[in-house]
Amino acid sequence: KSSLSFDKLEVLQGRTVYVFPDLSKNGSTFREWEAKAKEYELKMNRTRFIFSDLLERLAPEQDKSKGNDFADYLIKQDWREFRTY
């Protein structure tokens, strides 16, 4: 949850950044990150943060209670299925 800090993100200045916030029981992390990103956009010229609510909409309550993030879903996948030959 603490990963969305200005110090870590300023290297992305001038880019479009897609954000998949960590899950939380009541969606508070999503709202917190979204508010921070709006603040950072004002400090970082030509930077845009686009938030995905995919996890918020589709994750079961159990995953929200655990605070799962996008990586928790990716590591369950077999990377070989995504290889192109």
Summary of the structure (lengths in Angstrom):
residues: 85
radius of gyration: 14.6
end to end distance: 36.8
largest distance: 43.0
contacts: 187
relative contact order: 0.20
helix: 51%
strand: 9%
